[in-house]
Amino acid sequence: MIVTRSSPPPGASGAAKGHLIDPAACVACLACARTCPTKAIRVREGLARINYELCVDCGACVVECRQGAALAASTPPSDLQRF
């Protein structure tokens, strides 16, 4: 199941691209890091973190995360109105 949010949960590790990590749900199991094709996810201090310079928005982490901590962040409607 893919979960979308218009804004990151408090303390989430960024949302500069289309994915983020919810720190309240992350158990540092490494599933997302192992599945990431570009190795953009690292687990440090008990929390998965996304390196957005390497992330290609493939969504593999979202599919693999059994805890629901890797989330697909949707674009807010206000941002879409400018196009």
MOPAC internal coordinates of N, CA, C and O (Angstrom, degrees):
PM7 1SCF
backbone

  N    0.0000 0     0.00 0     0.00 0    0    0    0
  C    1.4493 1     0.00 0     0.00 0    1    0    0
  C    1.5267 1   109.18 1     0.00 0    2    1    0
  O    1.2310 1   119.96 1   -49.16 1    3    2    1
  N    1.3052 1   117.68 1   130.84 1    3    2    1
  C    1.4520 1   122.08 1   178.11 1    5    3    2
  C    1.5195 1   108.76 1  -100.09 1    6    5    3
  O    1.2310 1   121.09 1   -52.61 1    7    6    5
  N    1.3102 1   115.52 1   127.39 1    7    6    5
  C    1.4572 1   121.82 1  -179.67 1    9    7    6
  C    1.5148 1   108.04 1  -103.49 1   10    9    7
  O    1.2310 1   120.23 1   -45.46 1   11   10    9
  N    1.3184 1   117.17 1   134.54 1   11   10    9
  C    1.4551 1   120.23 1   176.73 1   13   11   10
  C    1.5115 1   109.69 1  -116.36 1   14   13   11
  O    1.2310 1   120.82 1   -30.74 1   15   14   13
  N    1.3084 1   116.03 1   149.26 1   15   14   13
  C    1.4643 1   122.47 1   177.19 1   17   15   14
  C    1.5141 1   108.24 1  -141.03 1   18   17   15
  O    1.2310 1   120.78 1   -31.45 1   19   18   17
  N    1.3053 1   116.11 1   148.55 1   19   18   17
  C    1.4591 1   119.24 1   178.62 1   21   19   18
  C    1.5245 1   111.73 1   -87.34 1   22   21   19
  O    1.2310 1   120.11 1   163.33 1   23   22   21
  N    1.3296 1   117.40 1   -16.67 1   23   22   21
  C    1.4616 1   120.14 1   176.16 1   25   23   22
  C    1.5217 1   108.33 1  -145.24 1   26   25   23
  O    1.2310 1   120.15 1   -31.23 1   27   26   25
  N    1.3197 1   117.33 1   148.77 1   27   26   25
  C    1.4577 1   119.53 1  -177.35 1   29   27   26
  C    1.5142 1   111.95 1   -69.09 1   30   29   27
  O    1.2310 1   120.50 1   -30.91 1   31   30   29
  N    1.3446 1   116.65 1   149.09 1   31   30   29
  C    1.4574 1   118.36 1   174.88 1   33   31   30
  C    1.5186 1   110.04 1   -66.71 1   34   33   31
  O    1.2310 1   119.51 1   -21.62 1   35   34   33
  N    1.3228 1   118.55 1   158.38 1   35   34   33
  C    1.4623 1   120.77 1  -179.36 1   37   35   34
  C    1.5253 1   111.31 1   -54.91 1   38   37   35
  O    1.2310 1   120.71 1   -50.12 1   39   38   37
  N    1.3238 1   116.24 1   129.88 1   39   38   37
  C    1.4586 1   121.51 1   178.24 1   41   39   38
  C    1.5114 1   114.67 1    82.78 1   42   41   39
  O    1.2310 1   119.47 1  -178.01 1   43   42   41
  N    1.3398 1   118.61 1     1.99 1   43   42   41
  C    1.4660 1   120.47 1  -178.68 1   45   43   42
  C    1.5143 1   110.47 1   -63.50 1   46   45   43
  O    1.2310 1   121.44 1   -31.37 1   47   46   45
  N    1.3340 1   114.86 1   148.63 1   47   46   45
  C    1.4553 1   118.77 1  -178.82 1   49   47   46
  C    1.5197 1   109.64 1   -81.72 1   50   49   47
  O    1.2310 1   121.19 1  -101.23 1   51   50   49
  N    1.2982 1   115.34 1    78.77 1   51   50   49
  C    1.4484 1   123.76 1   173.18 1   53   51   50
  C    1.5114 1   115.67 1    70.71 1   54   53   51
  O    1.2310 1   120.93 1    -8.20 1   55   54   53
  N    1.2898 1   115.83 1   171.80 1   55   54   53
  C    1.4561 1   124.20 1   171.81 1   57   55   54
  C    1.5121 1   107.31 1  -160.86 1   58   57   55
  O    1.2310 1   121.10 1  -142.22 1   59   58   57
  N    1.3298 1   115.49 1    37.78 1   59   58   57
  C    1.4517 1   120.85 1  -177.46 1   61   59   58
  C    1.5164 1   110.93 1   -63.40 1   62   61   59
  O    1.2310 1   120.58 1   151.43 1   63   62   61
  N    1.3228 1   116.51 1   -28.57 1   63   62   61
  C    1.4561 1   120.72 1   174.39 1   65   63   62
  C    1.5115 1   107.75 1  -116.08 1   66   65   63
  O    1.2310 1   120.10 1    35.89 1   67   66   65
  N    1.3009 1   117.41 1  -144.11 1   67   66   65
  C    1.4425 1   120.28 1  -173.76 1   69   67   66
  C    1.5106 1   117.10 1   -92.91 1   70   69   67
  O    1.2310 1   119.09 1  -175.41 1   71   70   69
  N    1.3261 1   119.34 1     4.59 1   71   70   69
  C    1.4573 1   120.83 1  -177.31 1   73   71   70
  C    1.5128 1   111.07 1  -134.84 1   74   73   71
  O    1.2310 1   121.05 1   -26.01 1   75   74   73
  N    1.3202 1   115.59 1   153.99 1   75   74   73
  C    1.4535 1   120.53 1   177.58 1   77   75   74
  C    1.5144 1   109.46 1  -150.85 1   78   77   75
  O    1.2310 1   120.69 1   -14.49 1   79   78   77
  N    1.3168 1   116.29 1   165.51 1   79   78   77
  C    1.4535 1   123.10 1   178.95 1   81   79   78
  C    1.5271 1   108.77 1  -113.15 1   82   81   79
  O    1.2310 1   120.53 1   -52.69 1   83   82   81
  N    1.3269 1   116.59 1   127.31 1   83   82   81
  C    1.4560 1   121.89 1   176.69 1   85   83   82
  C    1.5269 1   107.82 1   -87.43 1   86   85   83
  O    1.2310 1   119.79 1   -69.29 1   87   86   85
  N    1.3305 1   118.00 1   110.71 1   87   86   85
  C    1.4615 1   120.46 1  -175.88 1   89   87   86
  C    1.5275 1   113.89 1   -64.54 1   90   89   87
  O    1.2310 1   119.87 1   155.78 1   91   90   89
  N    1.3166 1   117.86 1   -24.22 1   91   90   89
  C    1.4608 1   120.54 1   179.03 1   93   91   90
  C    1.5248 1   111.75 1   -72.18 1   94   93   91
  O    1.2310 1   120.42 1   156.22 1   95   94   93
  N    1.3237 1   116.80 1   -23.78 1   95   94   93
  C    1.4640 1   120.88 1  -177.78 1   97   95   94
  C    1.5276 1   113.09 1  -102.52 1   98   97   95
  O    1.2310 1   119.93 1   158.66 1   99   98   97
  N    1.3247 1   117.74 1   -21.34 1   99   98   97
  C    1.4715 1   121.82 1  -175.91 1  101   99   98
  C    1.5242 1   110.84 1   -69.00 1  102  101   99
  O    1.2310 1   120.94 1   -50.16 1  103  102  101
  N    1.3401 1   115.81 1   129.84 1  103  102  101
  C    1.4620 1   121.47 1   177.07 1  105  103  102
  C    1.5300 1   111.03 1  -113.55 1  106  105  103
  O    1.2310 1   120.16 1  -166.34 1  107  106  105
  N    1.3184 1   117.30 1    13.66 1  107  106  105
  C    1.4706 1   123.59 1   177.99 1  109  107  106
  C    1.5240 1   112.08 1    54.46 1  110  109  107
  O    1.2310 1   120.20 1  -137.03 1  111  110  109
  N    1.3191 1   117.22 1    42.97 1  111  110  109
  C    1.4678 1   121.59 1  -177.62 1  113  111  110
  C    1.5300 1   112.96 1   -80.19 1  114  113  111
  O    1.2310 1   119.93 1   167.15 1  115  114  113
  N    1.3214 1   117.74 1   -12.85 1  115  114  113
  C    1.4657 1   125.09 1   178.45 1  117  115  114
  C    1.5296 1   114.40 1    77.96 1  118  117  115
  O    1.2310 1   119.02 1  -179.70 1  119  118  117
  N    1.3209 1   119.48 1     0.30 1  119  118  117
  C    1.4624 1   121.02 1  -179.13 1  121  119  118
  C    1.5225 1   111.64 1   -58.56 1  122  121  119
  O    1.2310 1   120.17 1   135.58 1  123  122  121
  N    1.3198 1   117.28 1   -44.42 1  123  122  121
  C    1.4656 1   120.54 1  -179.08 1  125  123  122
  C    1.5293 1   110.91 1   -66.56 1  126  125  123
  O    1.2310 1   120.57 1   138.95 1  127  126  125
  N    1.3129 1   116.51 1   -41.05 1  127  126  125
  C    1.4669 1   120.61 1  -179.62 1  129  127  126
  C    1.5241 1   111.21 1   -64.90 1  130  129  127
  O    1.2310 1   120.63 1   141.66 1  131  130  129
  N    1.3081 1   116.40 1   -38.34 1  131  130  129
  C    1.4762 1   120.00 1  -179.19 1  133  131  130
  C    1.5195 1   112.20 1   -70.08 1  134  133  131
  O    1.2310 1   120.11 1   148.05 1  135  134  133
  N    1.3194 1   117.40 1   -31.95 1  135  134  133
  C    1.4580 1   120.44 1  -176.70 1  137  135  134
  C    1.5326 1   113.53 1   -87.87 1  138  137  135
  O    1.2310 1   119.90 1   163.48 1  139  138  137
  N    1.3218 1   117.80 1   -16.52 1  139  138  137
  C    1.4677 1   121.37 1  -176.79 1  141  139  138
  C    1.5293 1   111.00 1   -65.82 1  142  141  139
  O    1.2310 1   119.85 1   -61.35 1  143  142  141
  N    1.3451 1   117.89 1   118.65 1  143  142  141
  C    1.4648 1   120.42 1  -176.80 1  145  143  142
  C    1.5292 1   114.17 1   -69.08 1  146  145  143
  O    1.2310 1   120.07 1   158.07 1  147  146  145
  N    1.3217 1   117.48 1   -21.93 1  147  146  145
  C    1.4699 1   120.14 1  -179.18 1  149  147  146
  C    1.5221 1   112.70 1  -106.05 1  150  149  147
  O    1.2310 1   120.57 1  -174.99 1  151  150  149
  N    1.3355 1   116.51 1     5.01 1  151  150  149
  C    1.4736 1   121.91 1  -179.56 1  153  151  150
  C    1.5239 1   111.39 1    57.29 1  154  153  151
  O    1.2310 1   121.07 1  -140.50 1  155  154  153
  N    1.3290 1   115.56 1    39.50 1  155  154  153
  C    1.4661 1   121.47 1  -178.43 1  157  155  154
  C    1.5262 1   112.67 1   -83.82 1  158  157  155
  O    1.2310 1   119.89 1   172.93 1  159  158  157
  N    1.3338 1   117.81 1    -7.07 1  159  158  157
  C    1.4596 1   120.62 1  -177.16 1  161  159  158
  C    1.5270 1   109.69 1  -112.47 1  162  161  159
  O    1.2310 1   121.45 1   -49.94 1  163  162  161
  N    1.3071 1   114.83 1   130.06 1  163  162  161
  C    1.4623 1   122.49 1   176.44 1  165  163  162
  C    1.5208 1   107.94 1  -126.51 1  166  165  163
  O    1.2310 1   120.59 1   -34.50 1  167  166  165
  N    1.3217 1   116.48 1   145.50 1  167  166  165
  C    1.4550 1   120.59 1   176.03 1  169  167  166
  C    1.5188 1   107.77 1  -105.13 1  170  169  167
  O    1.2310 1   121.26 1   -60.90 1  171  170  169
  N    1.3191 1   115.19 1   119.10 1  171  170  169
  C    1.4653 1   122.17 1  -179.39 1  173  171  170
  C    1.5208 1   108.49 1  -134.18 1  174  173  171
  O    1.2310 1   120.82 1   -43.51 1  175  174  173
  N    1.3127 1   116.05 1   136.49 1  175  174  173
  C    1.4674 1   121.64 1   176.78 1  177  175  174
  C    1.5260 1   112.07 1    52.29 1  178  177  175
  O    1.2310 1   120.78 1  -139.36 1  179  178  177
  N    1.3414 1   116.11 1    40.64 1  179  178  177
  C    1.4546 1   120.86 1   175.66 1  181  179  178
  C    1.5117 1   116.10 1    75.75 1  182  181  179
  O    1.2310 1   119.92 1  -162.26 1  183  182  181
  N    1.3428 1   117.75 1    17.74 1  183  182  181
  C    1.4566 1   121.03 1  -178.10 1  185  183  182
  C    1.5284 1   110.33 1  -144.86 1  186  185  183
  O    1.2310 1   120.93 1   -46.70 1  187  186  185
  N    1.3228 1   115.83 1   133.30 1  187  186  185
  C    1.4632 1   120.99 1   174.54 1  189  187  186
  C    1.5220 1   108.77 1   -73.24 1  190  189  187
  O    1.2310 1   120.88 1   -42.25 1  191  190  189
  N    1.3226 1   115.92 1   137.75 1  191  190  189
  C    1.4682 1   121.43 1   179.36 1  193  191  190
  C    1.5228 1   108.91 1  -131.74 1  194  193  191
  O    1.2310 1   121.05 1   -39.72 1  195  194  193
  N    1.3215 1   115.59 1   140.28 1  195  194  193
  C    1.4583 1   121.40 1  -178.23 1  197  195  194
  C    1.5205 1   109.88 1   -99.67 1  198  197  195
  O    1.2310 1   120.59 1   -50.37 1  199  198  197
  N    1.3270 1   116.48 1   129.63 1  199  198  197
  C    1.4572 1   122.62 1   172.17 1  201  199  198
  C    1.5284 1   105.80 1   -90.00 1  202  201  199
  O    1.2310 1   120.38 1   -76.66 1  203  202  201
  N    1.3265 1   116.88 1   103.34 1  203  202  201
  C    1.4603 1   120.87 1  -173.99 1  205  203  202
  C    1.5218 1   113.82 1   -70.13 1  206  205  203
  O    1.2310 1   119.88 1   166.78 1  207  206  205
  N    1.3030 1   117.84 1   -13.22 1  207  206  205
  C    1.4622 1   120.25 1   174.48 1  209  207  206
  C    1.5251 1   110.52 1   -73.32 1  210  209  207
  O    1.2310 1   120.05 1   155.19 1  211  210  209
  N    1.3260 1   117.52 1   -24.81 1  211  210  209
  C    1.4648 1   122.16 1   179.74 1  213  211  210
  C    1.5241 1   112.82 1  -100.62 1  214  213  211
  O    1.2310 1   119.84 1   157.09 1  215  214  213
  N    1.3269 1   117.92 1   -22.91 1  215  214  213
  C    1.4648 1   122.42 1  -175.92 1  217  215  214
  C    1.5317 1   110.99 1   -65.26 1  218  217  215
  O    1.2310 1   120.87 1   -47.41 1  219  218  217
  N    1.3391 1   115.95 1   132.59 1  219  218  217
  C    1.4637 1   121.11 1   178.67 1  221  219  218
  C    1.5337 1   111.96 1  -111.62 1  222  221  219
  O    1.2310 1   120.35 1  -165.80 1  223  222  221
  N    1.3370 1   116.95 1    14.20 1  223  222  221
  C    1.4713 1   122.63 1   176.87 1  225  223  222
  C    1.5250 1   113.56 1    57.80 1  226  225  223
  O    1.2310 1   120.27 1  -141.55 1  227  226  225
  N    1.3238 1   117.08 1    38.45 1  227  226  225
  C    1.4628 1   119.65 1  -179.18 1  229  227  226
  C    1.5248 1   112.66 1   -78.54 1  230  229  227
  O    1.2310 1   119.92 1   155.70 1  231  230  229
  N    1.3329 1   117.76 1   -24.30 1  231  230  229
  C    1.4546 1   121.65 1   179.02 1  233  231  230
  C    1.5157 1   115.11 1    83.84 1  234  233  231
  O    1.2310 1   119.77 1  -175.75 1  235  234  233
  N    1.3232 1   118.05 1     4.25 1  235  234  233
  C    1.4689 1   120.88 1   179.84 1  237  235  234
  C    1.5281 1   111.27 1   -58.95 1  238  237  235
  O    1.2310 1   120.11 1   142.80 1  239  238  237
  N    1.3103 1   117.39 1   -37.20 1  239  238  237
  C    1.4698 1   121.32 1  -179.84 1  241  239  238
  C    1.5186 1   111.33 1   -65.67 1  242  241  239
  O    1.2310 1   120.31 1   141.89 1  243  242  241
  N    1.3214 1   117.01 1   -38.11 1  243  242  241
  C    1.4577 1   121.91 1  -178.97 1  245  243  242
  C    1.5248 1   109.72 1   -65.24 1  246  245  243
  O    1.2310 1   120.48 1   137.15 1  247  246  245
  N    1.3134 1   116.68 1   -42.85 1  247  246  245
  C    1.4579 1   121.60 1  -179.77 1  249  247  246
  C    1.5256 1   110.75 1   -68.01 1  250  249  247
  O    1.2310 1   119.94 1   139.73 1  251  250  249
  N    1.3072 1   117.72 1   -40.27 1  251  250  249
  C    1.4612 1   122.73 1  -174.88 1  253  251  250
  C    1.5211 1   114.28 1   -76.38 1  254  253  251
  O    1.2310 1   119.45 1   151.05 1  255  254  253
  N    1.3136 1   118.66 1   -28.95 1  255  254  253
  C    1.4640 1   121.83 1  -174.15 1  257  255  254
  C    1.5216 1   111.61 1   -71.33 1  258  257  255
  O    1.2310 1   120.77 1   -68.04 1  259  258  257
  N    1.3276 1   116.14 1   111.96 1  259  258  257
  C    1.4634 1   121.51 1  -179.27 1  261  259  258
  C    1.5236 1   112.53 1   -80.81 1  262  261  259
  O    1.2310 1   120.59 1   165.44 1  263  262  261
  N    1.3150 1   116.48 1   -14.56 1  263  262  261
  C    1.4696 1   120.65 1   179.84 1  265  263  262
  C    1.5259 1   112.25 1   -88.71 1  266  265  263
  O    1.2310 1   120.31 1   168.38 1  267  266  265
  N    1.3206 1   117.02 1   -11.62 1  267  266  265
  C    1.4543 1   120.88 1  -176.82 1  269  267  266
  C    1.5190 1   112.99 1    76.14 1  270  269  267
  O    1.2310 1   120.68 1  -159.53 1  271  270  269
  N    1.3315 1   116.31 1    20.47 1  271  270  269
  C    1.4708 1   120.59 1  -178.72 1  273  271  270
  C    1.5194 1   112.71 1   -83.39 1  274  273  271
  O    1.2310 1   119.91 1   149.71 1  275  274  273
  N    1.3170 1   117.78 1   -30.29 1  275  274  273
  C    1.4617 1   121.15 1   176.73 1  277  275  274
  C    1.5205 1   107.14 1   -86.37 1  278  277  275
  O    1.2310 1   120.87 1   -60.57 1  279  278  277
  N    1.3132 1   115.94 1   119.43 1  279  278  277
  C    1.4534 1   121.42 1  -173.68 1  281  279  278
  C    1.5166 1   111.81 1  -120.82 1  282  281  279
  O    1.2310 1   120.90 1   -31.66 1  283  282  281
  N    1.3082 1   115.88 1   148.34 1  283  282  281
  C    1.4583 1   121.61 1   171.45 1  285  283  282
  C    1.5210 1   106.59 1   -91.20 1  286  285  283
  O    1.2310 1   120.48 1   -61.51 1  287  286  285
  N    1.3004 1   116.68 1   118.49 1  287  286  285
  C    1.4680 1   121.36 1  -179.25 1  289  287  286
  C    1.5287 1   108.49 1   -89.88 1  290  289  287
  O    1.2310 1   120.63 1   -56.06 1  291  290  289
  N    1.3114 1   116.41 1   123.94 1  291  290  289
  C    1.4623 1   119.71 1   179.91 1  293  291  290
  C    1.5199 1   110.13 1   -85.96 1  294  293  291
  O    1.2310 1   121.30 1   -21.03 1  295  294  293
  N    1.2991 1   115.13 1   158.97 1  295  294  293
  C    1.4618 1   120.72 1   177.99 1  297  295  294
  C    1.5301 1   108.41 1   -82.43 1  298  297  295
  O    1.2310 1   120.00 1   -50.26 1  299  298  297
  N    1.3229 1   117.60 1   129.74 1  299  298  297
  C    1.4682 1   119.58 1   178.68 1  301  299  298
  C    1.5270 1   111.46 1   -61.91 1  302  301  299
  O    1.2310 1   119.85 1   -36.28 1  303  302  301
  N    1.3276 1   117.90 1   143.72 1  303  302  301
  C    1.4625 1   121.07 1   179.30 1  305  303  302
  C    1.5270 1   113.58 1   -53.90 1  306  305  303
  O    1.2310 1   120.00 1   147.48 1  307  306  305
  N    1.3304 1   117.61 1   -32.52 1  307  306  305
  C    1.4657 1   119.49 1  -179.83 1  309  307  306
  C    1.5187 1   111.29 1   -63.35 1  310  309  307
  O    1.2310 1   119.76 1   147.89 1  311  310  309
  N    1.3335 1   118.07 1   -32.11 1  311  310  309
  C    1.4549 1   120.88 1   177.69 1  313  311  310
  C    1.5196 1   111.47 1   -72.60 1  314  313  311
  O    1.2310 1   120.23 1   148.64 1  315  314  313
  N    1.3206 1   117.17 1   -31.36 1  315  314  313
  C    1.4607 1   120.64 1  -178.69 1  317  315  314
  C    1.5260 1   111.72 1   -73.76 1  318  317  315
  O    1.2310 1   119.67 1   154.84 1  319  318  317
  N    1.3152 1   118.23 1   -25.16 1  319  318  317
  C    1.4595 1   121.54 1  -177.26 1  321  319  318
  C    1.5256 1   112.68 1   -67.11 1  322  321  319
  O    1.2310 1   119.99 1   159.88 1  323  322  321
  N    1.3296 1   117.62 1   -20.12 1  323  322  321
  C    1.4605 1   117.92 1  -178.63 1  325  323  322
  C    1.5221 1   112.56 1   -77.94 1  326  325  323
  O    1.2310 1   119.59 1   172.06 1  327  326  325
  N    1.3235 1   118.39 1    -7.94 1  327  326  325
  C    1.4783 1   120.78 1  -178.02 1  329  327  326
  C    1.4996 1   111.22 1   -97.34 1  330  329  327
  O    1.2310 1   120.10 1   180.00 1  331  330  329

